[in-house]
Each structure stands twice: as C-alpha cells, then as structure tokens.
Amino acid sequence: MALLALLPFVPHPDGSLRASLAGNPRQLARRASAGTVVAADRAAVENASVQLQYATIRAPIAGRTGALMVSAGNLVRENDQAPLAIINQVTPTYVSFAISETLLPEFKRYMAKGALRVEATPPSDEGPPAAGQITFIDNTVDQTTGTIKIKGTFPNLDRRLWPGQFVNVIVRLGTDVGATVVPSIAVQTGPEGQYVFVVTRERTVEMRTIRIVRTAGAETVIKEGVKPGESVVTDGQLRLVPGSRINIKEARAPEVAS
C-alpha cells in the first residue's frame, strides 16, 4: 500500500493554489543533491578546459611556418632545444641596413621633420619598389665599420619581401628643387679646395672653386661655382690649365647586339 504525502497548498499571486515543498524533506534533499551534482559537473568542465590549454600550443605572432621539426607521434618535452617550428612574420616585415656615421646628423635632422620614406626592391624584380617608413635607429655606432643600423617597416601586403632576402634600399630624405648637379668625376681637389673646369664659348676652360652640398653616387649637388646650363670637363683634367683649349667629344650611342 503506497503512502501519499500530503503537501500543503499555498496561494499563488494569480489566485491558484500550488503545492509547496517546504514541508517535504525528501524533495528538498533531492534538490540539494541535484545542485551538488551540477556544481561538480561544472567544475569538471572547467578542469577539462584547463587541461586542454596545457595540450594546446599557440604561436605568439602571426606568420608563416617553415619546415616542421616534429611529426604526429613524436615525443616533445618542455624546454627542448629543438623547436617545433620556426615562424617568420611576413606582414608587416622589417628591413635592416646600415648607413655611414657621417650621414647620421643629416639623417636625424630630416627624421625630426616627419616620417622618412624608405623603398626596397628585391634583386631582379622589375616591379615598383615596396614602400615603408623608417621606424628604428640603433643607439650606438659600430666602431669596427663606422656605420649605424637602421630599420624600416613595410606593410608587405603583397608579400614581395621575404624573410632573409637581400634587397636594394633607397631612403629619400628630401627633394632639392632647382639644384645644380654635375657628374662626380668632374669634381677635382686642389690647394684651394674642390673645383671644376668649366667650358667657355670659345672652347677653352676656366677653373672655378665650388661649394658642394652633397655627393650621391655619380652625381654631386653644387651650391655655388657653376650655373645651370654650363658644361664641365669630365675627362683629362690633369692635362688642363686655365685657358687650355679643348675638343668636345660626342657621347657614343650604345651598340645594339645583332
């Protein structure tokens, strides 16, 4: 014969009568036990999440992996000397180069005015150069080479620049509007300083002392001493004195391969 427990009825706000568990110890115990089971299961889920983190290796940066050093089934240990993989950041990428310490004051002067643009071109790449900005200047000059390390940051969205690759770098400090430029081989050094031989209308030469702003490869920017449009001697200066007559040689056109 089953025994039915009589539950007290309490009034509900909507006017109905509903049974209350307040007077049923067995039901209260079951509810408490179920709550304990739920709490234990929740703790087990959180513990499993923590254990999963121990079994997951996340890279600190986004990049491209090279050859994998381990395969599935290999045993790995903490602090192993051999890495699991080598990741190189590709976007953005950084290009390091060095400049002479004599150029550092001018370099810093232009950098104080704003961000400096730097261009990098991979070897044998016929496309336009990749553009970036100077973001780092080393804090010391290498005394063995007399150079200082510079670093440029490139977005490299098209991934033309590759880690470890050699590139040709150009840093544009500024643009000299209306500057007078002569071939660097025309500049000579004498007792009174640097000079060039300027060709007159009579095809004679006169020696002029010049002031140089800067020399960039095969070209030299002149501050004073030569006017735009004047011709200078680029060959045989050792045989010339002021007033010497010269013959102007026409530039030979490059030969076309047959």
C-alpha positions as a printed Julia matrix, in Angstrom:
258×3 Matrix{Float64}:
  0.0    0.0     0.0
  1.53   3.3    -1.15
  1.66   6.2     1.25
  0.84   9.59   -0.2
  2.39  12.59    1.41
  0.06  15.46    1.87
  1.65  18.68    0.69
  0.42  21.98    2.0
 -1.03  24.34   -0.59
 -0.05  27.99   -0.69
 -1.87  30.73   -2.59
 -0.25  31.99   -5.81
 -0.43  35.63   -6.96
 -2.63  34.59   -9.87
 -5.18  33.15   -7.44
 -4.38  29.46   -7.93
 -3.22  27.04   -5.26
  0.12  25.3    -5.68
  1.83  22.69   -3.59
  4.83  23.75   -1.55
  7.94  21.64   -0.95
  8.74  23.46    2.21
  7.25  20.68    4.28
  8.76  17.72    2.26
 12.3   16.89    3.5
 12.79  14.18    0.87
 12.16  16.54   -2.03
 14.43  19.14   -0.5
 17.22  16.59   -0.16
 16.84  15.53   -3.8
 17.03  19.13   -4.95
 20.13  19.77   -2.89
 21.74  16.58   -4.23
 20.96  17.59   -7.81
 22.52  21.02   -7.2
 25.67  19.35   -5.88
 25.89  17.14   -8.98
 25.51  20.19  -11.28
 28.26  22.05   -9.42
 30.57  19.04   -9.64
 29.93  18.69  -13.38
 30.61  22.38  -13.9
 33.94  22.03  -12.05
 34.81  19.03  -14.24
 34.14  21.06  -17.4
 36.34  23.9   -16.17
 39.12  21.44  -15.26
 38.9   19.87  -18.73
 39.24  23.34  -20.29
 42.39  23.99  -18.23
 43.87  20.63  -19.22
 43.11  21.37  -22.87
 45.09  24.6   -22.62
 48.11  22.59  -21.44
 47.81  20.43  -24.55
 47.49  23.38  -26.97
 50.48  25.4   -28.25
 49.65  28.85  -29.59
 52.11  30.98  -31.55
 52.79  34.42  -30.05
 52.84  36.01  -33.53
 51.11  35.53  -36.86
 53.39  34.48  -39.69
 54.49  31.7   -41.97
 56.0   28.43  -40.76
 58.92  26.72  -42.4
 59.74  23.03  -42.39
 58.16  21.25  -39.4
 60.71  19.83  -36.98
 58.35  17.2   -35.48
 55.58  14.97  -36.78
 52.5   13.38  -35.26
 53.53  10.75  -32.73
 56.88  12.36  -31.81
 57.62  12.88  -28.14
 58.2   16.5   -27.16
 59.22  17.91  -23.81
 59.22  21.27  -22.16
 62.32  23.4   -22.86
 63.58  21.16  -25.66
 66.41  22.82  -27.61
 64.95  21.77  -30.96
 61.95  23.98  -31.83
 58.66  22.51  -33.03
 58.56  25.02  -35.91
 60.11  28.35  -36.94
 57.64  31.15  -37.64
 58.69  34.25  -39.58
 56.49  37.32  -39.61
 55.77  38.38  -43.19
 53.14  41.11  -42.84
 54.44  43.52  -41.73
 58.12  42.84  -42.34
 61.27  44.72  -41.37
 64.31  45.61  -43.46
 67.63  46.34  -41.73
 70.5   48.23  -43.33
 73.39  50.43  -42.27
 74.49  53.97  -43.11
 77.79  55.74  -42.53
 78.08  57.61  -39.26
 78.92  60.76  -41.25
 75.35  60.73  -42.6
 73.72  60.3   -39.18
 73.31  64.03  -38.28
 71.6   64.78  -41.58
 69.52  61.62  -41.29
 68.3   62.59  -37.81
 67.61  66.15  -38.93
 65.26  65.01  -41.68
 63.67  62.4   -39.43
 62.81  65.08  -36.86
 60.71  66.81  -39.53
 58.49  63.78  -40.07
 58.35  60.14  -41.09
 61.04  59.16  -43.59
 60.01  57.09  -46.6
 62.14  54.08  -47.49
 61.95  51.96  -50.63
 63.14  48.38  -51.06
 63.48  46.43  -54.29
 64.26  42.7   -54.39
 67.02  41.66  -56.79
 65.9   41.05  -60.39
 62.44  42.42  -59.54
 61.2   44.68  -62.33
 58.12  45.87  -60.43
 57.79  49.11  -58.48
 59.69  49.29  -55.19
 57.99  48.35  -51.93
 57.35  51.4   -49.74
 57.77  51.67  -45.99
 58.88  54.02  -43.22
 61.97  54.32  -41.03
 60.99  53.13  -37.55
 64.28  52.43  -35.76
 67.78  53.89  -35.38
 70.27  51.92  -33.31
 71.6   53.54  -30.13
 75.27  53.07  -30.95
 77.67  53.23  -33.88
 79.55  50.08  -34.84
 83.15  51.16  -34.23
 84.59  48.39  -36.42
 82.74  49.58  -39.55
 81.83  53.19  -38.72
 78.17  52.53  -39.55
 74.9   52.58  -37.66
 71.99  50.19  -38.04
 68.67  51.48  -39.42
 65.41  49.55  -39.68
 62.38  50.19  -41.91
 58.88  48.77  -41.51
 56.99  47.62  -44.62
 53.3   46.59  -44.71
 54.24  43.95  -47.33
 50.63  43.08  -48.07
 51.61  41.53  -51.41
 54.41  39.52  -49.69
 57.06  40.58  -52.22
 59.65  40.93  -49.46
 60.67  37.59  -47.95
 62.45  36.92  -44.64
 66.21  36.64  -45.09
 66.17  38.18  -48.57
 68.7   40.8   -49.71
 67.13  43.97  -51.14
 68.28  47.31  -52.56
 67.23  50.14  -50.25
 66.69  53.83  -51.03
 65.87  56.42  -48.36
 64.53  59.72  -49.69
 65.48  62.46  -47.24
 64.02  65.24  -49.37
 63.86  66.88  -52.78
 66.15  69.77  -53.8
 64.1   71.88  -56.19
 66.21  73.69  -58.82
 69.51  72.18  -57.62
 72.61  72.37  -59.82
 74.06  68.9   -60.41
 77.35  67.92  -62.07
 78.95  64.49  -62.63
 81.02  63.48  -59.63
 84.02  62.68  -61.86
 84.17  66.36  -62.87
 84.98  67.44  -59.31
 88.69  67.8   -58.55
 90.54  68.68  -55.35
 93.31  71.3   -55.25
 95.2   73.51  -52.77
 92.26  75.91  -52.58
 89.64  73.24  -52.21
 87.37  71.49  -54.67
 86.97  72.83  -58.19
 85.78  72.01  -61.7
 86.86  73.06  -65.19
 84.03  74.94  -66.91
 83.92  75.1   -70.72
 83.56  78.6   -72.18
 82.0   79.59  -75.51
 85.48  79.73  -77.09
 86.0   76.08  -76.11
 88.57  76.96  -73.52
 88.4   76.1   -69.86
 88.42  78.11  -66.7
 88.93  76.72  -63.2
 86.23  77.52  -60.68
 86.18  76.78  -57.0
 82.89  75.2   -55.97
 80.94  74.5   -52.8
 79.37  71.07  -52.6
 76.08  70.34  -50.86
 76.29  66.56  -51.12
 77.51  63.75  -53.33
 75.19  60.89  -54.22
 76.91  58.24  -56.28
 77.71  59.54  -59.76
 76.16  62.99  -59.14
 77.22  65.92  -57.0
 74.94  68.79  -55.95
 76.67  72.18  -56.24
 75.73  75.12  -54.02
 77.82  77.72  -55.86
 80.53  77.98  -58.5
 78.63  76.55  -61.5
 75.49  77.92  -63.14
 72.74  75.79  -64.66
 73.4   75.09  -68.34
 77.19  75.36  -68.18
 79.36  72.45  -69.33
 82.11  70.91  -67.2
 85.07  68.72  -68.12
 84.76  65.08  -67.07
 87.92  63.58  -68.6
 91.6   64.59  -68.85
 91.59  67.25  -66.15
 95.22  66.5   -65.24
 96.36  67.86  -68.63
 94.43  71.14  -68.33
 95.31  74.59  -67.04
 93.09  77.67  -67.09
 92.75  78.85  -70.7
 93.52  75.48  -72.31
 91.61  74.74  -75.49
 89.66  71.51  -75.59
 87.83  69.3   -78.05
 84.35  68.2   -77.15
 83.71  64.53  -77.79
 80.23  63.44  -78.67
 78.84  60.67  -76.49
 78.83  57.34  -78.3
 75.49  55.63  -78.65
 75.38  52.14  -77.14
 75.88  49.37  -79.66
 72.9   47.2   -80.39
 73.54  43.48  -80.26
 72.79  41.74  -83.54
